[in-house]
Amino acid sequence: MVTKHADKAQATSAGVLYIVATPIGNLDDLSTRAVKTLATVDLIAAEDTRHSGRLLQHLGLHKPMMALHDHNERDQHSRILAELGAGRSVALISDAGTPLISDPGFILVREARVQGFQVSPIPGACALVAALSASGLPTDRFQFIGFLPAKGSGRRSVLESLQAETSTLVLYESPHRITDTIADVITVMGAGRELVLGRELTKAFETFYNGTAEQVLAELQQDPHGSRGEFVVMIHGAAPEPDSEQTTLDTDRLLTILLTELPVKTAAKMVAEITGRKKNELYQRALHLKSGG
């Protein structure tokens, strides 16, 4: 199903659901386009109307609002779809950042698309992207985990399933669980795994902690403000496992080339030094290749 693109100059198209990113801390990060959209829609669906009400008050806007959060989305999304069906425009916002990124909205957006309504993103702040951009960790491939389970056993189980993942891992964590989560990272992935934490991003006390998991935990525990604010946790991916088949092929090629000029024992010794594999194992492999195997 194809829906037409939103008019970038106007936010008044009938029956459009706008997904509007709001600041994660610094109010100056709210885009001009986001302000125009919030000013022109007929209804704003917010994760917390009291919290978002303060943002609208700051902008001098007075708009009808309704709550849309994890506990009522299945019931409330039909009301929003009815508004869209009646030709009215709706903006979906979360408490901070881009909606649907560990925030409610999936059910609404999916059903809106199924029913053929136009869904238009108004991009802006996103904690995971902001943190990654300043982390110094590889960003060509990353996996967003959201929030880990609250219980330690569930948290460790998820971390164990990700232990061998080679892409950078990104997750969100609350202040009262942050030290337990880093301790679990140490238990599952090792004290030496590289880690970067972003705390209170874009706010007055924005802080980054980086180093090994052990170092970051110690620094966090020593910081009197270390248990305050929201955290983005970024974990360096695991070292890739060597391709055993390719390693065998490369080793055989090295042995074959050297065996044309050197005795079996010498060739095996040299390849052992190059590859780090056991000399006796390579000696037997060289004998096999020498005999035409």
Buried (B, 14 or more C-beta within 10 A) or exposed (E): EEEEEBEEEEBBBEBBBBBBBBBBBEEEBBBEBBBBBBBBBBBBBBBBBEBBBEBBEEBEBEBEBBBBBEEEBEEBBEEBBEBBEEEBBBBBBBBBBBBBBBBBBEEBBEBBBEEEBBBBBBEBBBBBBBBBEBBEBBBEEBBBBEEBEEEBEEBBBBBEEBEEBBBBBBBBBEBEBBBBBBBBBBBBBEEEBBBBBBBBBBBEEBBBBBBBBBBBBBBBEEEEEBBBBBBBBBBBBBEEEEEEEEEEEBBBEBBEEBBEEBEBEEBBBBBBEEBEBEBEEBBEBBBEBBEEE
